């Protein structure tokens, strides 16, 4: 784990579940999970944000385009919606989501609308 700036840490996939369990056991709540795909860098940036009172911490995971990310929905149930959204809108592969909505979270006509297709 590397501190990028105050309250923002870069973690790798092998550290993710350990960090999640530490936060859960310390009674931190999951605030949000954010996914982005900077076109210039050609990878996903997934940021997990937690709060405990007035403390706030963010953990960023860099994920290659075809790489899977483990689900945290068995630890934080609210992650079900974030993880389904990341898959449906961004195309991020999330392994073992507790409740996989199979791209039915939103009523959209376009597959992964937030990722630019080749030639666009």
VOVEX-881612 format. One record per residue (C-alpha): residue in three letters; x, y, z. Coordinates in steps of 0.5 Angstrom, whole numbers, padded with zeros to 4 digits, always signed. Example, Ala and Ser with C-alpha at 12.3 -4.5 7.8 and 13.67 -1.06 7.14 Angstrom:
BEGIN
ALA+0025-0009+0016
SER+0027-0002+0014
***
This chain:
BEGIN
UNK+0000+0000+0000
UNK+0003+0007-0002
UNK+0000+0013+0000
UNK-0001+0018-0006
UNK-0004+0024-0002
UNK-0007+0025+0005
UNK-0013+0020+0006
UNK-0011+0017-0001
UNK-0008+0010-0002
UNK-0006+0006-0008
UNK-0007-0002-0007
UNK-0006-0008-0011
UNK-0011-0013-0012
UNK-0008-0018-0007
UNK-0009-0013-0001
UNK-0016-0011-0003
UNK-0020-0016+0001
UNK-0015-0015+0007
UNK-0016-0008+0007
UNK-0024-0009+0006
UNK-0024-0013+0012
UNK-0020-0009+0017
UNK-0024-0003+0015
UNK-0031-0007+0017
UNK-0028-0010+0023
UNK-0026-0003+0025
UNK-0033-0001+0024
UNK-0032+0004+0018
UNK-0038+0004+0013
UNK-0037+0004+0006
UNK-0039+0011+0003
UNK-0038+0009-0005
UNK-0034+0006-0010
UNK-0032+0010-0016
UNK-0030+0007-0023
UNK-0026+0011-0028
UNK-0023+0009-0035
UNK-0018+0014-0036
UNK-0017+0013-0044
UNK-0010+0016-0044
UNK-0008+0010-0039
UNK-0012+0005-0042
UNK-0014+0002-0035
UNK-0019+0002-0030
UNK-0018+0006-0023
UNK-0023+0004-0018
UNK-0023+0008-0011
UNK-0026+0005-0005
UNK-0028+0010+0000
UNK-0030+0009+0007
UNK-0032+0013+0013
UNK-0031+0013+0021
UNK-0034+0019+0024
UNK-0031+0025+0021
UNK-0025+0020+0019
UNK-0025+0019+0011
UNK-0020+0014+0007
UNK-0020+0012+0000
UNK-0016+0006-0003
UNK-0015+0006-0011
UNK-0014+0000-0015
UNK-0011+0000-0022
UNK-0014-0006-0026
UNK-0012-0007-0033
UNK-0018-0008-0038
UNK-0019-0015-0038
UNK-0017-0016-0031
UNK-0022-0019-0026
UNK-0023-0015-0019
UNK-0026-0019-0013
UNK-0033-0017-0010
UNK-0033-0014-0003
UNK-0041-0015-0003
UNK-0040-0021+0002
UNK-0037-0016+0007
UNK-0041-0010+0005
UNK-0048-0011+0002
UNK-0049-0004-0001
UNK-0043-0006-0005
UNK-0048-0010-0009
UNK-0050-0004-0013
UNK-0044+0000-0014
UNK-0041-0007-0017
UNK-0047-0008-0022
UNK-0046-0001-0024
UNK-0039-0001-0025
UNK-0040-0008-0029
UNK-0046-0005-0033
UNK-0043+0002-0035
UNK-0036+0001-0035
UNK-0035-0006-0037
UNK-0031-0008-0031
UNK-0031-0015-0029
UNK-0033-0016-0022
UNK-0032-0023-0019
UNK-0037-0027-0015
UNK-0042-0021-0014
UNK-0047-0023-0008
UNK-0053-0021-0013
UNK-0051-0020-0020
UNK-0056-0017-0024
UNK-0054-0019-0030
UNK-0054-0012-0033
UNK-0061-0010-0031
UNK-0059-0005-0026
UNK-0061+0001-0031
UNK-0065+0001-0037
UNK-0060+0003-0042
UNK-0060+0001-0050
UNK-0052+0001-0050
UNK-0047-0004-0047
UNK-0042-0001-0043
UNK-0044+0007-0045
UNK-0038+0010-0041
UNK-0033+0006-0045
UNK-0031+0009-0052
UNK-0031+0004-0057
UNK-0026+0004-0062
UNK-0026+0009-0068
UNK-0031+0014-0063
***
